[in-house]
Amino acid sequence: MNRLFVFPSVLLSLGLALGSCSQKATEATGTTPSDVAMSAVAPDPAQLNGRWLITTLNGTAVPAGEPDRAAHLIFDSATGRLSGSTSCNRLMGSYTATGNTLTFNQVGSTRMACVGPNVEQQVMTVLNTPGLTYQLSTDNQLTLLSGTAPVAVLMREAQ
């Protein structure tokens, strides 16, 4: 009679022990599903503060251009204001960051004539995309996503 209760208890204990060992082996390797570890929890909106250079739009690298004309965004979490450059014109507006959702509001730009290639239209399209989410990586990279597709990648500019 005692053997009927002992055998299932031993199997249960063995299963739990093996399950926890496989988890610890994964933790010991330190591997992550992607090349750069992204935050799994909702980021702190204050981490957006500062100037971010736009390096990629819809999978295409953004040309560096002149430093003062480089496409970039500047976030101010204290006021919820957004400013920056489209690589041609200055932009301004506001934003809200709730959880990992990022919403841009009333974004406008100056209307200067621009010579040479620029990414103004692509930048404005991204900023007007509804339902954007964002991820911050451990290497100061900000990725804006529409669904699961990255629509913009930005790098924090060195202070």
C-alpha positions in Angstrom: 0.0 0.0 0.0 2.8 2.4 0.9 4.5 1.7 -2.5 1.5 3.1 -4.3 2.1 6.5 -2.7 5.9 6.5 -2.7 6.3 5.8 -6.5 4.2 8.8 -7.7 5.9 11.0 -5.2 9.4 10.0 -6.4 8.3 10.6 -10.1 7.0 14.0 -9.3 10.1 15.0 -7.4 12.3 13.7 -10.2 10.3 15.6 -12.8 10.6 18.9 -10.8 14.3 18.4 -10.3 14.9 17.8 -14.0 12.7 20.7 -15.0 14.6 23.1 -12.8 18.0 21.8 -14.0 17.1 22.6 -17.7 16.1 26.1 -16.7 19.3 26.7 -14.9 21.3 25.4 -17.8 19.7 28.0 -20.1 20.4 30.8 -17.5 24.0 29.7 -17.3 24.6 30.1 -21.0 23.4 33.8 -20.9 21.9 33.5 -24.3 19.1 35.7 -25.5 16.7 35.1 -28.4 18.1 38.1 -30.3 21.5 39.7 -30.9 20.6 42.6 -28.6 18.7 42.1 -25.4 15.5 44.1 -25.4 13.5 45.0 -22.3 10.7 42.5 -21.7 9.0 44.9 -19.3 7.4 48.2 -20.2 10.2 50.8 -20.5 10.4 53.9 -18.3 9.3 56.8 -20.6 12.0 59.0 -19.0 14.5 56.8 -20.8 13.4 58.4 -24.0 14.8 61.8 -22.9 17.5 63.2 -25.2 18.6 63.3 -28.8 18.2 60.1 -31.0 19.7 59.8 -34.5 17.5 58.0 -37.0 19.7 55.3 -38.5 17.1 53.1 -40.3 13.6 53.7 -41.7 11.6 50.7 -42.9 14.7 48.5 -43.1 16.7 51.1 -45.2 19.8 52.8 -43.7 19.4 56.6 -43.5 22.3 58.5 -45.1 24.4 60.3 -42.5 24.4 63.7 -44.3 25.5 66.9 -42.6 25.6 66.7 -38.8 23.4 69.7 -38.3 20.9 68.3 -40.8 20.9 64.6 -39.7 17.5 63.1 -39.2 16.9 63.0 -35.4 14.3 63.2 -32.7 14.6 64.9 -29.3 12.2 63.7 -26.5 11.5 65.8 -23.4 9.5 63.5 -21.0 9.0 66.4 -18.5 6.8 68.3 -21.0 5.9 65.6 -23.5 7.4 67.7 -26.3 9.1 66.3 -29.4 11.4 68.2 -31.7 14.0 67.3 -34.2 14.9 67.2 -37.9 13.6 65.3 -40.9 17.0 65.7 -42.6 15.5 68.7 -44.4 13.1 70.6 -42.1 12.7 71.1 -38.4 9.9 69.2 -36.8 7.9 69.7 -33.6 5.0 68.2 -31.8 4.1 66.2 -28.7 4.1 62.6 -27.7 2.8 60.3 -25.0 4.4 57.1 -23.9 2.2 54.6 -22.0 3.6 51.2 -21.3 5.5 50.4 -24.5 3.0 52.4 -26.7 4.3 55.6 -28.2 1.8 58.1 -29.7 2.9 61.2 -31.6 0.5 64.1 -31.6 0.2 67.3 -33.7 3.6 66.8 -35.4 4.4 69.5 -37.9 7.5 70.8 -39.7 8.9 73.9 -41.3 8.5 74.2 -45.1 12.0 75.0 -46.4 13.0 73.9 -49.9 15.5 71.1 -49.6 18.3 70.3 -52.0 19.6 66.7 -52.4 18.3 63.5 -51.0 16.4 63.5 -47.7 14.1 61.2 -45.7 11.5 63.8 -44.7 8.5 62.0 -46.1 9.6 58.7 -44.5 10.1 60.3 -41.1 6.7 62.1 -41.2 5.0 58.8 -42.2 6.6 56.9 -39.3 5.5 59.7 -36.8 2.0 59.5 -38.1 1.7 55.7 -37.9 -1.0 54.7 -35.4 -0.4 52.1 -32.8 3.4 52.4 -32.6 5.2 50.5 -29.9 8.8 50.9 -28.8 11.7 48.9 -27.4 14.9 50.1 -25.8 17.9 47.9 -26.0 20.9 47.7 -23.6 23.1 49.4 -26.2 21.1 52.7 -26.5 19.1 51.7 -29.5 15.4 52.7 -29.8 13.3 50.7 -32.1 9.8 51.9 -33.2 7.5 49.1 -34.3 4.2 48.9 -36.2 2.9 45.5 -35.1 6.0 43.4 -35.1 7.7 45.2 -38.0 10.5 47.7 -37.1 9.7 51.0 -38.9 12.5 53.1 -37.4 15.7 52.4 -35.5 17.4 55.3 -33.6 20.6 55.5 -31.7 21.0 57.7 -28.7 23.5 60.5 -29.5 26.5 60.7 -27.2 26.1 63.4 -24.6 
